Each structure stands twice: as structure tokens, then as C-alpha cells.
Amino acid sequence: MSEIKKKKTILSGMRPTGKLHLGHFVGALENWIKLQNEYQNYHLIADYHVLTTNLDSSMIYQDSIDMLIDWLAAGLDPEKSPMFRQSQIKEHTELHLIFSMLATVARLERNPTVKDQARDLHIENMTYGHLGYPVLQTADILLYKGDAVPVGEDQVPHIEISREIARRFNNQYGQTFPEPEPMLTQFSRLSGLDGNAKMSKSLGNSILLSDDRETVKARLRKAVTDPLKLRKNDPGRPEVCLVFSYHKKFNVEEINEIENGCRSGELGCVDCKLKCSSKISDFLDPIIERRKYFEANLDTVKDILKTGEEIGRNKARETMIEVREKMQIG
């Protein structure tokens, strides 16, 4: 226990959208798995956050279970990384309410991440909850005294708001919370198969962690490549080819060979895609096998979730006792 206390704390989470794709793994999950050996990790299934952009809650539970299975199959260890649902730990909403008194509307409206999301989702009338997304996220992080948050660059503005809220609470009521630092992921984003900057299931441009070999091959067959390389013998430009960017992640050992073959025209796009799909499937095979185990043992998955929620709840209660004492309230 003393060794755990010496470790810095990380809070990471995802909105439950069901089965995960390679973009989720590259942008977040891969880093979580590595960091769980270096930090005290808590992992949040952010089911309340789903409601900021979609009020239909009918699939949230099933999507949460599917996402949790992918977390486990990819390598998150529940012994090192408790996993829990936001909605099952009521202290999230309590601390969110308190923090909402510390953030001005003007400050939240300047948040570029929320602006971009509203634009991408064509949201004209933003709800109070959507505008306050970073405030609830701050409560998620600081409830567990998160020292750091692994995020992509697009989430850095949210973390800056978290730091401001922590600072304001500490100045008003006494030192209570750390000011969390963003930890940028090394390979923060994987482009979609259609060339879109972001891989997304809703756009139909993703490869799921649960896709079998034939599915990966079929999906990658449609991936965009260098528009100037029309025939096999045409010289290509790997730097503008989406498939080459996948090789850089999943086929590092052959990257020089792939690049030279593309530039010289010796390697055609069809063969390049086949090589890439094979390497991606080599990577996914063990994840899929572990997923099959958890799918066949759902009681084990639910027990992991129940245990994680007990651990999260105990930590959250401890924090809120301190918060109420500092505020002399309740």
C-alpha cells in the first residue's frame, strides 16, 4: 500500500461508445497500458458525458460493457487499474456542482475544443451540460487527486480549465487538489481510412479492435492512397499516403522497404495494403483471443466492474470528506 501511495495518480477515461477501434488504441489505450506500471491509475467509463451530445441512453450500459471488454482484452489490468462507471459514483456530480461555482460562462465559451465539437456535430443550441463538459471532467480528475491526464492535443484546453479550477478552489478554501498536467500521447491520432483526420465509427472509416482478418483486409482495401499513384509501376509519395502512416505504426520493421518500394514503383498499392492488413491483424489477433474469453465470461467482467466501482467509490468519498471539511459545509 505504501508503494502505491508514492506513485503519482492518473485519471483517464472514455465515453462509452461500444467496441473500440484502432484510433482509440493508438490515441489513448496503448498509453494507459504502459502507464499502469508507473502510476496509480484510475479508468473512468464516462457515461454521463455521453448525454452532452446524445440524450438516448438506451445503449449506454451495453456500450459500457463492450468498451470495458476491449480495455481488458487490450491489456488493462484491473489489479493495477480500477475501472468504473462515472454514474455509479455519485461524488462525481457533487464535486461537479461545487466546481461549477468556480468557472465562469465566459471562460467556458472560450474553450476551443467544445467549439470544434459543436461545429463537427452541427450543434446550434448548446446545452448547459455540454458547455460545462470540462467542469464535469475536472471533477472526474480531481476526485481521485489526478496529478496527470493522458490526452491528445485537442483535449489540452480542457486540462487547462481543470488546472484553473483546482487553483481557484485551493486559493479559496486551502490546498486540496493538485493542478493536473496533460500527458500528450506520442502517437496521438490515427487518421480514418477515408483520409479524415480522425478515425470514427460514425463515419465508417475505422478498423475495430475486434475485426477479424478478412474484415481488416476488406476495410483496408478501401483506404485512400497517393492520388498520383494510379498504377503499380507509378512512383509513389509515402508521405501523403494514409496506408504508409499505418505501416509506420504497425509495421516498423519493414518501413524502409515499404518506403523504397513505393517511391520506386516496385510496390503497388494493392500489395502494400495486403502487407499492412496482415501486420494489423497480427497485432489484433491476441486482443481478439482475449476478447473471446471475456465475452464468454461476462460475470467476470461484471465482477471487475463492481470491484473497480468499490475502489473508486472509497477514494471519492475520502476526497469529498476533505472537500466538505475545507469548505466547512455539510
C-alpha positions as CSV (number, residue, x, y, z in Angstrom):
1,M,0.0,0.0,0.0
2,S,2.8,2.4,0.8
3,E,4.4,1.8,-2.6
4,I,1.1,2.7,-4.3
5,K,0.9,5.9,-2.3
6,K,4.3,7.0,-3.5
7,K,3.2,6.8,-7.1
8,K,1.6,9.8,-8.8
9,T,-2.0,9.3,-9.8
10,I,-3.5,9.3,-13.3
11,L,-7.2,9.5,-14.2
12,S,-8.1,8.6,-17.7
13,G,-11.5,7.9,-19.3
14,M,-13.6,7.5,-22.4
15,R,-17.2,8.0,-23.3
16,P,-18.7,4.5,-23.8
17,T,-19.5,4.2,-27.5
18,G,-19.3,0.4,-27.7
19,K,-16.5,-1.5,-29.3
20,L,-13.3,0.4,-29.8
21,H,-11.2,1.0,-32.9
22,L,-7.5,1.3,-33.7
23,G,-7.7,5.1,-33.2
24,H,-8.8,4.6,-29.6
25,F,-5.9,2.2,-29.0
26,V,-3.3,4.4,-30.6
27,G,-4.6,7.7,-29.2
28,A,-5.2,6.5,-25.6
29,L,-5.4,2.9,-24.7
30,E,-1.8,1.9,-25.6
31,N,-0.5,4.7,-23.4
32,W,-2.8,3.7,-20.5
33,I,-1.5,0.1,-20.6
34,K,2.1,1.3,-20.4
35,L,1.5,3.9,-17.7
36,Q,-0.3,1.5,-15.4
37,N,3.1,0.1,-14.4
38,E,4.4,3.5,-13.5
39,Y,1.5,5.3,-11.9
40,Q,-1.6,4.7,-9.8
41,N,-4.2,4.6,-12.5
42,Y,-8.0,5.0,-12.3
43,H,-10.0,4.5,-15.5
44,L,-13.4,6.1,-16.0
45,I,-16.3,4.9,-18.1
46,A,-17.7,8.4,-18.7
47,D,-21.4,7.5,-19.2
48,Y,-22.7,10.9,-18.0
49,H,-20.6,12.6,-20.6
50,V,-22.4,10.7,-23.4
51,L,-25.5,12.8,-22.6
52,T,-23.8,16.0,-23.5
53,T,-24.2,15.2,-27.2
54,N,-26.8,12.3,-27.2
55,L,-29.8,12.1,-24.9
56,D,-30.6,8.5,-26.0
57,S,-29.4,6.4,-23.0
58,S,-30.8,3.1,-24.1
59,M,-27.4,1.6,-25.2
60,I,-25.1,3.2,-22.6
61,Y,-24.9,0.1,-20.4
62,Q,-24.2,-2.3,-23.3
63,D,-21.8,0.1,-24.9
64,S,-20.0,0.4,-21.5
65,I,-19.6,-3.4,-21.2
66,D,-18.3,-3.6,-24.8
67,M,-15.8,-0.9,-24.2
68,L,-14.7,-2.5,-20.9
69,I,-14.1,-5.8,-22.6
70,D,-11.9,-4.1,-25.2
71,W,-10.0,-2.4,-22.3
72,L,-9.4,-5.8,-20.7
73,A,-8.6,-7.5,-24.0
74,A,-6.1,-4.9,-24.9
75,G,-4.2,-5.3,-21.6
76,L,-5.6,-3.1,-18.9
77,D,-5.0,-4.9,-15.6
78,P,-7.8,-4.5,-13.1
79,E,-5.4,-5.2,-10.3
80,K,-3.4,-2.1,-11.3
81,S,-6.1,0.0,-12.9
82,P,-9.5,0.1,-11.3
83,M,-12.2,0.7,-13.9
84,F,-15.6,2.1,-13.0
85,R,-18.7,3.9,-14.3
86,Q,-19.0,7.6,-13.6
87,S,-22.7,7.3,-12.9
88,Q,-22.2,4.8,-10.1
89,I,-20.1,7.1,-8.0
90,K,-22.4,10.0,-7.0
91,E,-19.5,12.1,-5.7
92,H,-18.7,13.0,-9.4
93,T,-21.9,15.0,-9.6
94,E,-21.4,16.6,-6.1
95,L,-17.9,17.8,-6.9
96,H,-19.1,18.9,-10.3
97,L,-21.8,21.1,-8.7
98,I,-19.2,22.7,-6.4
99,F,-16.7,23.3,-9.3
100,S,-19.5,24.8,-11.4
101,M,-19.5,27.8,-9.0
102,L,-15.8,28.4,-9.8
103,A,-16.0,28.5,-13.6
104,T,-17.4,31.5,-15.5
105,V,-19.7,31.1,-18.5
106,A,-17.3,33.4,-20.5
107,R,-14.3,31.1,-19.7
108,L,-16.2,28.0,-20.8
109,E,-17.4,29.7,-24.0
110,R,-13.7,30.4,-25.0
111,N,-12.9,26.7,-24.9
112,P,-11.9,25.8,-28.5
113,T,-12.5,22.0,-28.0
114,V,-16.2,22.5,-27.2
115,K,-16.5,24.9,-30.1
116,D,-14.9,22.5,-32.5
117,Q,-17.1,19.6,-31.3
118,A,-20.3,21.8,-31.7
119,R,-19.2,22.6,-35.2
120,D,-18.4,19.0,-36.1
121,L,-21.7,17.7,-34.7
122,H,-23.7,20.6,-36.2
123,I,-25.0,21.7,-32.7
124,E,-26.7,25.0,-32.9
125,N,-28.2,25.3,-29.4
126,M,-25.6,24.1,-26.9
127,T,-26.9,22.7,-23.6
128,Y,-25.8,23.9,-20.2
129,G,-24.3,20.4,-19.7
130,H,-22.4,20.4,-23.0
131,L,-20.9,23.8,-22.2
132,G,-19.9,22.6,-18.7
133,Y,-18.3,19.4,-20.0
134,P,-14.8,20.5,-18.9
135,V,-16.2,21.2,-15.4
136,L,-17.5,17.7,-15.0
137,Q,-14.3,16.4,-16.5
138,T,-12.4,18.4,-13.8
139,A,-14.5,16.8,-11.1
140,D,-13.7,13.4,-12.6
141,I,-9.9,14.1,-12.5
142,L,-9.7,15.8,-9.1
143,L,-12.0,13.5,-7.3
144,Y,-9.1,11.0,-7.5
145,K,-6.4,13.7,-7.0
146,G,-5.2,13.2,-10.5
147,D,-1.6,14.5,-11.0
148,A,-1.7,13.9,-14.7
149,V,-4.1,13.1,-17.5
150,P,-3.0,11.3,-20.7
151,V,-4.7,13.2,-23.6
152,G,-4.4,14.2,-27.2
153,E,-3.6,17.7,-28.2
154,D,-7.3,18.5,-28.7
155,Q,-8.0,17.9,-25.0
156,V,-5.3,20.2,-23.6
157,P,-7.7,23.2,-23.4
158,H,-9.9,21.1,-21.1
159,I,-7.0,20.3,-18.8
160,E,-6.1,24.0,-18.6
161,I,-9.6,24.6,-17.3
162,S,-9.1,21.9,-14.8
163,R,-5.9,23.5,-13.6
164,E,-7.6,26.9,-13.2
165,I,-10.5,25.4,-11.2
166,A,-8.1,23.5,-8.9
167,R,-6.1,26.7,-8.4
168,R,-9.2,28.7,-7.6
169,F,-10.5,26.1,-5.1
170,N,-7.2,25.9,-3.4
171,N,-6.9,29.7,-3.1
172,Q,-10.4,29.9,-1.7
173,Y,-10.5,27.0,0.7
174,G,-7.0,25.8,1.2
175,Q,-4.6,23.4,-0.6
176,T,-6.7,20.4,-1.6
177,F,-6.1,19.5,-5.2
178,P,-3.1,19.1,-7.5
179,E,-3.1,21.0,-10.7
180,P,-3.2,18.2,-13.2
181,E,-0.7,18.1,-16.1
182,P,-1.6,16.9,-19.6
183,M,0.5,14.0,-20.8
184,L,0.5,14.1,-24.6
185,T,0.4,10.7,-26.3
186,Q,3.3,10.0,-28.6
187,F,1.2,8.8,-31.5
188,S,-1.9,10.8,-30.6
189,R,-4.1,10.3,-33.6
190,L,-4.7,7.7,-36.3
191,S,-6.4,9.0,-39.4
192,G,-9.5,7.4,-40.8
193,L,-9.5,5.0,-43.8
194,D,-11.1,7.8,-45.9
195,G,-8.3,10.2,-45.1
196,N,-10.4,12.1,-42.4
197,A,-8.1,13.4,-39.7
198,K,-9.9,11.2,-37.1
199,M,-10.9,7.6,-37.1
200,S,-14.6,7.3,-36.2
201,K,-17.2,4.5,-36.2
202,S,-19.9,7.0,-37.1
203,L,-18.0,8.0,-40.2
204,G,-17.5,4.4,-41.2
205,N,-13.7,4.9,-41.6
206,S,-12.4,2.7,-38.7
207,I,-10.9,-0.7,-38.0
208,L,-12.3,-2.2,-34.8
209,L,-10.1,-4.0,-32.3
210,S,-12.4,-6.9,-32.7
211,D,-12.3,-7.1,-36.5
212,D,-11.1,-10.4,-37.9
213,R,-8.5,-10.8,-40.7
214,E,-11.0,-10.8,-43.6
215,T,-12.7,-7.7,-42.2
216,V,-9.5,-5.9,-41.8
217,K,-8.4,-6.8,-45.3
218,A,-11.8,-5.6,-46.7
219,R,-11.7,-2.4,-44.8
220,L,-8.1,-1.6,-45.7
221,R,-8.8,-2.3,-49.4
222,K,-10.9,0.9,-49.4
223,A,-8.3,3.1,-47.8
224,V,-7.1,6.2,-49.7
225,T,-3.6,6.3,-51.0
226,D,-1.4,8.7,-53.0
227,P,-3.9,10.1,-55.7
228,L,-1.0,10.4,-58.2
229,K,0.0,6.7,-58.0
230,L,-2.6,5.3,-60.3
231,R,-0.8,2.1,-61.5
232,K,1.6,-0.3,-59.8
233,N,4.7,1.0,-61.5
234,D,4.0,4.7,-60.9
235,P,6.4,6.2,-58.3
236,G,4.5,7.0,-55.1
237,R,4.8,9.5,-52.3
238,P,4.7,7.7,-49.0
239,E,4.4,11.0,-47.0
240,V,0.9,11.6,-48.4
241,C,-0.3,8.0,-48.3
242,L,-2.6,7.0,-45.5
243,V,-1.6,3.3,-45.7
244,F,2.0,4.3,-45.2
245,S,1.1,6.0,-41.9
246,Y,-0.4,2.7,-40.7
247,H,2.8,0.9,-41.7
248,K,4.7,3.4,-39.6
249,K,2.7,2.3,-36.6
250,F,2.1,-1.4,-37.2
251,N,5.0,-2.5,-39.5
252,V,8.0,-0.6,-38.2
253,E,10.5,-3.4,-39.1
254,E,9.7,-3.2,-42.9
255,I,9.2,0.6,-43.1
256,N,12.3,1.3,-45.1
257,E,11.5,-1.5,-47.6
258,I,7.9,-0.2,-47.9
259,E,9.0,3.4,-48.5
260,N,11.7,2.5,-51.1
261,G,9.3,0.1,-52.9
262,C,6.6,2.8,-53.0
263,R,8.9,5.6,-54.3
264,S,10.5,3.4,-57.0
265,G,7.1,2.0,-58.1
266,E,8.1,-1.6,-57.4
267,L,5.4,-1.9,-54.7
268,G,1.9,-1.4,-55.9
269,C,-0.9,-0.1,-53.6
270,V,-2.8,-3.5,-53.6
271,D,0.3,-5.4,-52.3
272,C,1.1,-2.6,-49.9
273,K,-2.4,-2.8,-48.4
274,L,-2.2,-6.6,-48.1
275,K,1.1,-6.3,-46.2
276,C,-0.4,-3.6,-44.0
277,S,-3.6,-5.5,-43.3
278,S,-1.6,-8.6,-42.4
279,K,0.5,-6.7,-39.9
280,I,-2.5,-5.0,-38.3
281,S,-4.2,-8.4,-37.9
282,D,-1.0,-9.9,-36.4
283,F,-1.3,-7.1,-33.8
284,L,-5.1,-7.7,-33.3
285,D,-5.1,-11.5,-33.1
286,P,-4.1,-11.8,-29.4
287,I,-6.6,-9.0,-28.5
288,I,-9.4,-10.8,-30.3
289,E,-8.5,-14.1,-28.5
290,R,-8.6,-12.4,-25.1
291,R,-11.9,-10.7,-26.1
292,K,-13.4,-14.0,-26.8
293,Y,-12.6,-15.1,-23.3
294,F,-14.2,-12.1,-21.7
295,E,-17.3,-12.3,-24.0
296,A,-17.7,-15.9,-22.8
297,N,-17.3,-14.9,-19.1
298,L,-19.4,-11.8,-18.7
299,D,-19.8,-12.5,-14.9
300,T,-16.1,-12.0,-14.6
301,V,-16.3,-8.7,-16.5
302,K,-19.2,-7.5,-14.2
303,D,-17.2,-8.5,-11.1
304,I,-14.2,-6.5,-12.4
305,L,-16.5,-3.5,-12.8
306,K,-18.1,-4.0,-9.4
307,T,-14.7,-4.2,-7.7
308,G,-13.4,-1.2,-9.6
309,E,-16.5,0.8,-8.6
310,E,-16.0,-0.1,-4.9
311,I,-12.4,1.1,-5.1
312,G,-13.4,4.3,-6.9
313,R,-16.2,5.0,-4.5
314,N,-13.9,4.7,-1.5
315,K,-11.4,7.1,-3.0
316,A,-14.2,9.6,-4.0
317,R,-15.7,9.5,-0.5
318,E,-12.4,10.2,1.0
319,T,-11.9,13.3,-1.2
320,M,-15.3,14.7,-0.6
321,I,-14.9,14.4,3.2
322,E,-11.8,16.6,2.8
323,V,-13.6,19.0,0.5
324,R,-16.5,19.4,2.9
325,E,-14.2,20.0,5.8
326,K,-12.2,22.6,3.9
327,M,-15.4,24.4,2.8
328,Q,-17.0,24.0,6.3
329,I,-20.1,22.7,4.6
330,G,-22.3,19.7,5.0
